[in-house]
Amino acid sequence: MTTTPDFATYIAGLPRVLAGAAALFRDAAGRVLLVEPNYREGWALPGGTIESDDGETPRQGARRETAEEIGLDRRLGRLLAVDWVHGTGRPPLVAYLYDGGVLTEDELKSIRLQEEELLSWRLVPREELTEYLPGALGRRVLAGLDVLADGSGTAELENGHRVR
């Protein structure tokens, strides 16, 4: 039988990964909602770190972060992609991407940014996404849009590239 101190030592020695979750929102024209964080360069999707130590699931994390960041508390749709992203100077990240759905004009007008973290938001057409979202994140969003367009299953990604 495993004793508690031995189990705690075992758990402490296991590899660590970060986990994040985001929602992919679009408008009626198919443009993607992006947010501009104030704590780093570039743009992102509404979402963030999953509070797994508190028992939060990826879906709950995406919904909570979306409500906090843009003031929209919406039930999220299907899981579009899971991405394993290698890190430099940080542990790997497992990123979950959920379908946030199509926002109405009234919902877009009701967006209220979390001023502690965000500077602005914008709607970006597919063909411009990688200008705003370079690297794995941009590829992840494009994969999510492809899943929505073709009705395929959840995309398994590594660094934003589909695993074949």
N, C-alpha and C positions, 0 to 999 in steps of 0.2 A: 504494500500500500504506500502511495506517495504522501509524504508529510507536507504540510502547508509551506514551511520554509523551503523545502526542496523544490516544490512546484513554483513558488515565487521566483526562486533563483533560475529555474528552467525558463520561465516566461521572460524574465529580464534579459536572458541571453539570446532570445529569438531575434531574427532579423526584423527591422522596422520598415514600414512603408507609410507614406502619407496617403490620405484618401480625400478626394474632393468630388463635388457633384454640382452640376449646372443644368439650367433649363434653356432650351432652344425655342425662343419665341419668334414669331414672324408676324408681319402685317398682311393685309389682303393681297398685296402685290408680291409677296414672297420674300420681302427684305427681312434680314435678321436683326434683332435688337441686340446692340452691343452697349456696354457701359465702359466708362473711362475711370479707372481707379486713380486715387491721388497718392497712393503709396508705392507706385512703380510706373515705369514707362509703358505705353501701349494701351490696348483695349482688351476687353474680356467679355464673357457671357455673364449674366446674373448667376451667381453661385458662389461656392467657396468650400471651406473645410468642413468635413463631416465630423460632428462632435461625438465620435465613436466611444470615447471614454464615458460619455453620459448615456450610452445606449442608443444613440441616434443612428438610423439607417441611412443609406445613400439617398433614397427617395425623400425621407423626412428632411435631410440636410439640404437638398436642393430646394425644397419648398420653403423651408425656414429662411434660407439665405436670400431667396427671391423676394419673400415678403419683407425682409429687413432692408435689402438693397434698393428695391424699386417700388415698394409699397403695394405690390400685387400678391395676394394670397390666393393662388389658383391651384386646383387639383391638377397634378401633372399627368401626362399621358405615358405612353410606353417608353421603355428603355431603348434608346437608339444606338448607343455605342458604349463600350468599355475600353479604355485606353490605358496601357501600361507605358508610362513615360519615364525613361531613365533620367536621373538627375546628376547635375554637376554641383558638388558642394552641398547636396541634400539627398535624403533617401529617395528611392523611386516613388512615383505618384501613380495611384490608380484613380482614373478620372471617369466618372459616370456622367453620361449625357442623356437627359430626358426630354421628351417632347413637351414643350410648354404650350403648344397650340398657336392658333392665329388670334392675335389681339384685335379687338374692335377699335374704332376711332375713339370711343369713349374711354376704353381701357388705356389706350396710349396717352390720352389727355390726363388721365388720373395718376400717371407715374409720378412718384415722389421719391427723389434720390436720397439715400442715406448720406448726409453731408459729411459724416466722419470718414467715409471711405471713397465716395464717388464724386467726380467733377461734372460729368455730363453723360448723356446717352444719345444714341443715333440709330437709325435704320440703315442697313448696308445691303446692297444687292449682292447676290452670290458671286458675280464676277469680280467684285472688289474686296471680298472677305479676306483673302490672304495678304492684302495690303495692310489691313488693320490687325489681323491675327496671324502673325508669321509662325512657322514651325508646326509643331504637333497640334497645337490648339486649332489653327486654321484647317489643317487636314482633318481633324476630328469633327469640326463643324460641317465641312463638306461631306464627310462620310455620313453624318447624321441626316443631312439634307437628301443624300442619295437614298438612304433607307426609307425616308418619308416618301420620296418620289416613286421608288420602285416597289414599295411594300415588302421588301425583304426583311429578314430577321435582324436582330441586334448585330451590329458590326463589332467584331473583335479586332482591336487595334494594338499595335506596338509603335510608340512614338508617332501616332497619327496614321500609320500605314496599316492597311488591312492585312490580317494574318490569313494566309491561304492554306 
